[in-house]
Amino acid sequence: MDQLNLRHLQYFWMIARTGSIVRAAESLDLSPQTLSGQLATLEASLGGALFKRANRSLQLTDFGKTVFSYADDIFQSVQSLTEVLQQPPENRPLTLAIGIAASIHKLIAYHLTEPALSQPRPVHLVCQTGETGQLLRQLGQRELDILLTDRQPDFKDAGQFRATRLASSSISLFATPELAARLRPGFPLSLDRQPFLTTSLNAPYINELMNWFAAKRIRINVVAEVDDSALIKVFGRQGLGYFAAPTVIHDEVCRQYEVECIGSIGEVRETLYAVTRARSSGNPAIEALLKSRPELDDSIEKIEL
């Protein structure tokens, strides 16, 4: 079967729903003879009987039940789509599929996506985390509408994608109150050989931080490499070592994970971008996300300790 005749499938669906060719014909404004002939054509094309007669009524065969389950999904979706299309354009719900690089801290990811949820129209949000390269391919294949990441696409992709800077933050170091109290005096040299929790996601700010450590002649003692920014903070809360996070979420990190700030490093920054396809989609939720978020930018000066 090269192509399924959806008109015939709809006729079958109506017969199965009403349980009668006569009643289905009335709903479809067709003669019972015409509808019966269309059903026979569909059964021939599918290669099996869809109904069996029992006590002067039609009952689905096992094959018919299988076909009906798919047909019901199809035409229920068509009905839902019809209802949506009948609404004024300004009232139709928006769908937004966002890719979020796993190296972005989840608290910041929420702040960046928040404008999309504040639209006058309802928004159905779908979020997917992963590695930037894979998410970028999905964006190019239209499986995603927008990508939030901490790095810009390669120059070879410049014609296909557009990167918009959203926010930037310096980096701070955090630890349990006991460890922070011990490391705060003499910062940053006090970090020498102390247990450090790092991300294994090759985040750009981690590379900058490692260069900063090297410039300060601070020897790093990496006790864990974790590919989840939230899990690093959980390990840090248990006292396994100190960890880095953007200064802009300083208060939330301290409150949620019961840690304290050791110090802030103004020379090391995390910059976040929204990547979209080069051609504008006209989706208001995407446009809201593309606006720069200066309130998420922090001062490059160190936090007063």
C-alpha positions in Angstrom: 0.0 0.0 0.0 1.8 3.1 -1.3 -0.7 5.7 0.1 -3.5 5.4 2.7 -6.7 7.0 1.6 -7.6 9.2 4.6 -11.1 9.9 3.3 -11.9 6.1 3.3 -10.2 5.9 6.7 -12.5 8.6 8.0 -15.6 6.8 6.7 -14.4 3.6 8.6 -13.8 5.6 11.7 -17.3 7.1 11.6 -18.9 3.6 11.1 -16.9 2.2 14.0 -17.9 5.1 16.3 -21.6 4.9 15.4 -21.8 1.2 15.1 -23.9 1.4 12.0 -23.4 2.2 8.3 -26.8 3.8 8.2 -26.1 6.2 11.1 -22.6 6.9 9.8 -24.1 7.7 6.4 -26.5 10.2 7.9 -23.6 12.0 9.7 -21.6 12.1 6.6 -24.5 13.0 4.3 -23.9 10.0 2.1 -26.1 7.1 1.0 -25.6 3.8 2.9 -24.8 2.1 -0.5 -22.0 4.6 -1.2 -20.6 4.3 2.3 -20.7 0.5 2.1 -18.8 0.6 -1.2 -16.1 2.9 0.2 -15.7 0.6 3.2 -15.2 -2.4 0.9 -12.6 -0.4 -1.1 -10.7 0.4 2.1 -10.8 -3.2 3.3 -9.4 -4.4 -0.1 -6.6 -1.9 0.1 -5.7 -2.8 3.7 -5.9 -6.5 2.9 -8.3 -7.6 5.7 -11.8 -7.3 7.0 -12.5 -4.5 9.4 -15.9 -5.6 10.6 -17.9 -8.8 11.2 -21.6 -9.0 11.5 -23.1 -10.3 14.8 -26.9 -10.1 15.5 -27.5 -7.6 12.8 -24.8 -5.3 14.1 -21.3 -4.5 13.1 -18.4 -5.5 15.4 -14.8 -4.7 14.8 -12.5 -7.6 14.0 -9.1 -7.8 15.8 -7.6 -6.2 12.7 -10.3 -3.6 12.7 -9.6 -2.7 16.4 -6.0 -2.1 15.5 -6.8 0.1 12.6 -9.4 2.0 14.6 -7.0 2.8 17.4 -4.7 4.6 14.9 -7.6 6.2 13.1 -9.1 7.4 16.4 -5.7 9.1 17.3 -5.6 10.7 13.9 -9.1 12.1 13.8 -9.2 13.2 17.4 -6.1 15.2 16.7 -7.8 16.6 13.6 -10.8 17.7 15.7 -8.4 19.3 18.2 -6.6 21.2 15.5 -9.9 22.3 14.0 -10.9 23.8 17.3 -7.6 25.6 17.6 -7.8 27.0 14.1 -11.3 28.3 14.8 -9.9 30.5 17.6 -8.8 34.1 16.7 -5.1 34.1 16.0 -4.3 36.1 19.0 -5.9 33.5 21.3 -4.2 30.4 19.8 -1.8 28.6 22.2 1.9 28.8 21.4 4.3 25.8 21.3 7.9 26.4 22.2 10.6 23.7 22.1 13.7 24.9 23.9 17.1 23.1 23.9 19.2 23.9 27.0 22.9 23.1 27.1 23.6 20.8 30.0 26.5 23.0 31.1 24.2 25.9 31.9 23.2 26.1 35.5 19.5 25.1 35.9 18.6 28.2 38.0 19.9 30.5 35.2 18.1 28.4 32.6 14.8 29.0 34.4 15.4 32.8 34.6 16.2 32.8 30.8 13.1 30.9 29.9 10.8 32.8 32.2 9.8 35.5 29.7 8.3 32.9 27.4 6.0 31.9 30.2 4.7 35.4 30.7 3.0 35.7 27.3 -0.7 36.8 27.1 -1.3 33.6 25.1 -0.9 30.2 26.7 2.4 28.6 26.0 3.1 24.8 25.8 6.8 24.6 26.8 9.0 21.6 25.9 12.5 21.7 27.3 15.3 19.3 26.4 18.8 19.3 27.8 21.9 17.9 26.2 25.3 18.6 24.5 25.3 21.8 22.5 26.4 20.2 19.2 23.6 17.7 19.3 21.0 20.3 20.3 22.3 22.5 17.5 21.7 19.7 14.9 18.1 19.3 16.3 17.6 23.1 15.9 18.7 22.9 12.3 16.3 20.0 11.7 13.5 22.0 13.2 13.0 19.7 16.2 13.8 22.7 18.4 12.8 26.3 18.2 15.6 27.9 20.1 18.8 26.8 21.9 20.1 28.3 25.2 23.9 27.7 25.4 27.1 29.1 26.8 28.9 29.1 23.4 28.3 30.5 20.0 28.0 28.3 16.9 31.1 27.8 14.7 31.6 30.2 11.9 30.8 27.5 9.4 27.2 27.6 10.7 26.9 31.4 10.6 24.6 31.4 7.6 22.2 28.9 9.2 22.0 30.2 12.8 21.8 33.4 14.6 23.3 33.9 18.1 22.0 36.6 20.4 23.8 37.4 23.7 21.4 37.3 26.6 23.4 37.7 29.8 26.8 37.5 31.4 27.9 36.8 34.9 31.2 36.6 36.8 32.0 33.3 38.6 31.9 32.7 42.4 33.1 29.8 44.5 31.0 28.2 47.1 31.3 25.6 49.9 29.8 24.5 53.1 29.9 27.1 55.9 32.7 25.2 57.6 34.8 24.9 54.5 34.1 28.4 53.3 35.1 29.9 56.7 38.4 28.0 56.4 39.1 29.1 52.8 37.9 32.7 52.9 41.0 34.1 54.8 43.8 34.4 52.3 41.5 33.9 49.3 42.4 33.0 46.6 45.8 31.4 47.6 43.9 29.5 50.3 42.4 27.3 47.5 45.8 25.7 46.9 45.4 21.8 46.9 41.8 22.1 48.4 39.1 19.6 47.1 37.4 21.0 44.0 34.2 19.8 42.3 34.2 20.5 38.6 31.9 20.0 35.7 32.9 17.5 33.0 30.9 19.2 30.3 33.8 21.4 28.9 32.0 24.6 29.9 33.8 27.7 28.6 33.8 29.3 32.1 35.5 26.2 33.6 38.4 26.5 31.0 38.7 30.2 31.9 38.7 29.3 35.6 41.4 26.7 35.2 43.6 29.3 33.4 42.9 31.7 36.3 44.0 29.1 38.8 47.2 28.5 36.8 48.0 32.3 36.6 47.6 32.5 40.4 49.8 29.4 40.8 47.0 27.6 42.6 47.3 23.8 42.4 43.9 22.2 41.7 42.8 19.1 43.6 39.8 17.8 41.5 38.0 15.2 43.6 35.0 14.8 41.3 34.0 15.6 37.7 30.2 15.7 37.3 28.2 16.3 34.1 25.2 17.9 36.0 25.4 21.4 37.5 22.7 20.6 40.1 24.5 17.4 41.2 27.7 19.3 41.7 25.9 21.6 44.2 24.5 18.6 46.0 28.0 17.2 46.4 29.2 20.6 47.6 26.4 20.8 50.2 27.7 17.5 51.6 31.1 19.0 52.1 33.0 17.0 49.4 34.7 20.2 48.1 34.1 23.7 46.8 32.5 24.4 43.5 31.9 27.3 41.0 28.7 28.9 39.9 27.7 32.2 38.3 27.6 35.1 40.7 24.2 36.1 39.5 22.6 33.1 41.2 24.6 33.7 44.4 21.6 34.1 46.7 19.7 31.2 45.3 22.7 28.8 45.4 23.4 29.7 49.1 19.7 29.4 50.1 18.9 26.2 48.2 22.1 24.3 48.9 22.9 25.7 52.3 26.4 26.9 51.3 28.3 30.1 51.5 30.4 32.1 49.1 34.1 31.9 49.4 34.8 34.7 46.9 34.0 36.1 43.5 36.3 36.1 40.4 35.5 39.1 38.2 38.0 38.0 35.5 36.2 34.8 34.8 32.7 35.1 33.3 30.0 32.9 31.9 28.2 34.4 28.8 25.0 32.9 27.7 23.5 33.0 24.2 20.2 32.2 22.5 20.7 30.5 19.1 17.9 30.5 16.6 17.6 29.6 12.9 18.6 32.6 10.7 15.1 33.1 9.4 12.7 34.7 12.0 9.8 32.4 13.1 7.5 35.1 14.2 6.8 33.2 17.5 6.2 35.9 20.2 7.6 33.5 22.9 10.9 33.3 21.0 11.0 37.0 20.5 10.6 37.4 24.3 13.5 35.1 24.9 15.8 37.0 22.5 15.7 40.2 24.5 18.9 40.9 26.4 18.6 40.4 30.2 20.8 43.1 31.7 19.2 42.4 35.1 21.1 39.0 35.0 24.4 40.7 34.4 26.3 41.3 37.7 29.1 43.7 38.6 32.6 42.4 37.9 33.7 43.7 41.3 34.2 41.1 44.1 31.4 40.5 46.6 32.0 42.2 49.9 32.8 39.5 52.4 
